[in-house]
Amino acid sequence: MRNFSLLLSPTPRGARLARLLAIEQLGSWELPLHPAEHIVAELAANAVTHEPVCPAVTSA
């Protein structure tokens, strides 16, 4: 099982970055892009639409 994760902002820019990173990662694993590219784009767009923007948490 392959795993790739990254925390992105719930913004249109974050959604676009999620799609681009998914395409890049799937390509590096030599896996087909379709329909995964569309699934990632839809999930990322839903996150932007439905996720409230939260302030960043930092630690000292």
VMD Tcl script that draws the C-alpha trace (Angstrom):
set ca {
  {0.00 0.00 0.00}
  {1.32 3.41 -0.93}
  {0.66 6.49 1.16}
  {1.13 10.18 0.52}
  {-0.24 12.88 2.78}
  {0.18 16.61 3.09}
  {-1.69 19.28 5.01}
  {-2.98 22.00 2.68}
  {-5.03 25.11 3.30}
  {-8.79 24.92 2.59}
  {-8.56 27.56 -0.12}
  {-8.85 27.47 -3.92}
  {-5.05 27.57 -4.07}
  {-4.84 24.58 -1.70}
  {-7.35 22.67 -3.84}
  {-5.34 23.34 -6.99}
  {-2.13 22.30 -5.24}
  {-3.79 19.07 -4.03}
  {-4.73 18.17 -7.60}
  {-1.28 18.96 -8.97}
  {0.49 17.04 -6.20}
  {-1.79 14.03 -6.67}
  {-1.02 13.96 -10.38}
  {2.70 14.20 -9.70}
  {2.64 11.48 -7.03}
  {0.53 9.07 -9.08}
  {2.89 9.59 -12.01}
  {5.91 8.83 -9.86}
  {4.22 5.58 -8.80}
  {3.47 4.84 -12.48}
  {-0.26 4.66 -11.77}
  {-3.01 5.87 -14.11}
  {-4.17 9.43 -13.53}
  {-7.75 9.03 -14.68}
  {-10.13 9.00 -12.72}
  {-7.97 9.73 -9.65}
  {-7.24 13.28 -10.85}
  {-10.96 14.06 -10.97}
  {-11.64 12.45 -7.60}
  {-8.90 14.47 -5.90}
  {-10.12 17.66 -7.57}
  {-13.68 17.04 -6.34}
  {-12.59 16.22 -2.78}
  {-10.33 19.26 -2.62}
  {-13.07 21.53 -3.97}
  {-15.48 20.14 -1.36}
  {-12.95 20.87 1.38}
  {-12.68 24.46 0.21}
  {-16.45 24.83 0.08}
  {-17.35 23.15 3.38}
  {-14.33 23.49 5.69}
  {-14.17 26.57 7.88}
  {-10.87 28.36 7.84}
  {-9.14 27.81 11.18}
  {-6.20 29.78 12.55}
  {-2.86 28.04 12.46}
  {-1.75 26.28 15.63}
  {1.83 26.89 16.63}
  {3.91 25.62 19.50}
  {6.76 27.33 21.31}
}
mol new
graphics top color blue
foreach p $ca { graphics top sphere $p radius 0.5 }
foreach p [lrange $ca 0 end-1] q [lrange $ca 1 end] { graphics top cylinder $p $q radius 0.2 }
display resetview
